[in-house]
Amino acid sequence: MIDSPAPGAAHDADASEPSEEEVFEQKAVRLAKRERLIAERTDAAGGAYPVAVPVTDTIPALRARFGDLEAGAETGVTAGVAGRVVFSRNTGKLCFATLQSGDGSRIQAMISLAAVGEESLQRWKELVDLGDHVFVSGEVISSRRGELSIMATSWAIAAKAVLPLPNVYGELSEEGRVRSRFLDLIVRDQARATVRARAAVNASLRQTFTAHDFIEVETPMLQVQHGGASARPFVTHSNAFDTELYLRIAPELFLKRAVVGGLDRVFEINRNFRNEGADSTHSPEFAMLEAYQAYTDYHGIADLTQELIQNAAVAVAGSTTVTWADGTVYDLGGQWERLSMYDSLSDAAGRAITPETSLDDLLAFAADVGVEAPPHATHGKLVEELWEHFVKPGLTRPTFVMDFPVDTSPLVREHRSIPGLVEKWDLYVRGFELATGYSELVDPVIQRERFVEQAKLAARGDVEAMRIDEEFLRALEHGMPPTGGMGMGIDRLLMAITGLGIRETILFPLVK
């Protein structure tokens, strides 16, 4: 049996990235090869690329079936596979190429003079470059070095790469990965794994909801009025209706309409858009999960959220103990702590802070400890700023932070026993807010009062304040049952499980 080249053997890609001039020259050479392919085509379709190739097997399937072959073994099995050439070595009477499938699986193609003939071997040497998609058909064997291979009896270029690949043995910069994700997916295992992890997370979320009798629904992305969150919207114009429309900042108000209509358990995995800053945990366009369950409260929806996240971790990592990209091991298992916002803030600050603490007292205290007051400061906004200063940095385990100020939560039911608070939690994992949950406000009279207060803030210049939504109020006036609701960023859930930044968890993030 003819041997395959040793790992790391010479190939036709230098270890360094080509210069712009070299890329230009390589493109010219490859385009000339493309013209030759066109000239050699005899079928009616014409063009450089075949419409299809007769693939009989996938590379992952062959590896699963024959991955344990002993070195030098022959199977007598003929297979036709296709993949991208990521390694190539040409010798006198034998050429080697490594073909890579979309999931990163690889198999060796061996093109020998004895099997394909002199003309076909010479065409391979002259036409095939790194990056090309190639089809090969032949016997499945194992080389002397134990490399699973196809000893080709025929081959064809399925698609010609007219630009060279980046070095598949090197590293793309983070900026390069984000701007050219298609290249990132070709050369980096982690990029492919992240896409598959996201798919596994979404599948797991749907399975958990199905087990709890939830219905998946869809709500509008284009809305005549933004609402459901405190955020700055993107504004667009509808020519058909000759009116301004807003890209959705949250699906909440429409999902609640569904609950009013009798869909007691609903969820949506959707795209949201917020015209705000972008950083390591924020993106202007992001994926959000929201769910509402009638006849439960924020405790019940917290239980569900913990189950959703833990099941998703198992779907990706096989366990609730996950290993992040930097090697850190993080435990998402067990029962998560539920921590009072005001109690934890008072303990950390060394002084009592309650819903009755005046705004002036909070402003003075914030100045003393070096916390900058937010624009349009209210009691609630300042309490949350102080909490993030004193308490948030110390959270290590997943933690539900319970019971928020009423003035920062206009869509949440008042606390059943503590005046000035609402029944809301924020879930913190890995140092950032991952999800939020409510005992939903279902009283239309109180909801109108809250909207009016938000409208006053908007009139004073708060661009994130909500507007009065008369259509939503009309729905509530028809009766909404007691309901627990939650929202969670899908991108952030991937961050919590994988340890990656948000631009890595989004397949094609928005960049300047």
Secondary structure, 3 states (H helix, E strand, C coil): CCCCCCCCCCCCCCCCCCCHHHHHHHHHHHHHHHHHHHHHCCCCCCCCCCCCCCCCCCHHHHHHHHCCCCCCCEEEEEEEEEEEEEEEEECCCEEEEEEECCCCCEEEEEEEHHHHCHHHHHHHHHHCCCCCEEEEEEEEEECCCCCEEEEEEEEEEEECCCCCCCCCCCCCCHHHHHHCHHHHHHHCHHHHHHHHHHHHHHHHHHHHHHHCCCEECCCCCEECCCCCCCCCCCEEEECCCCEEEEECCCCHHHHHHHHHCCCCEEEEEEEEECCCCCECCECCEEEEEEEEEECCCHHHHHHHHHHHHHHHHHHHHCCCEEECCCCCEEECCCCCEEEEHHHHHHHHHCCCCCCCCCHHHHHHHHHHHCCCCCCCCCHHHHHHHHHHHHCHHHCCCCEEEEEEEHHHCCCECECCCCCCEEEEEEEEECCEEEEEEEEECCCHHHHHHHHHHHHHHHHCCCCCCCCCCHHHHHHHCCCCCCEEEEEEEHHHHHHHHHCCCHHHHCCCCCCC
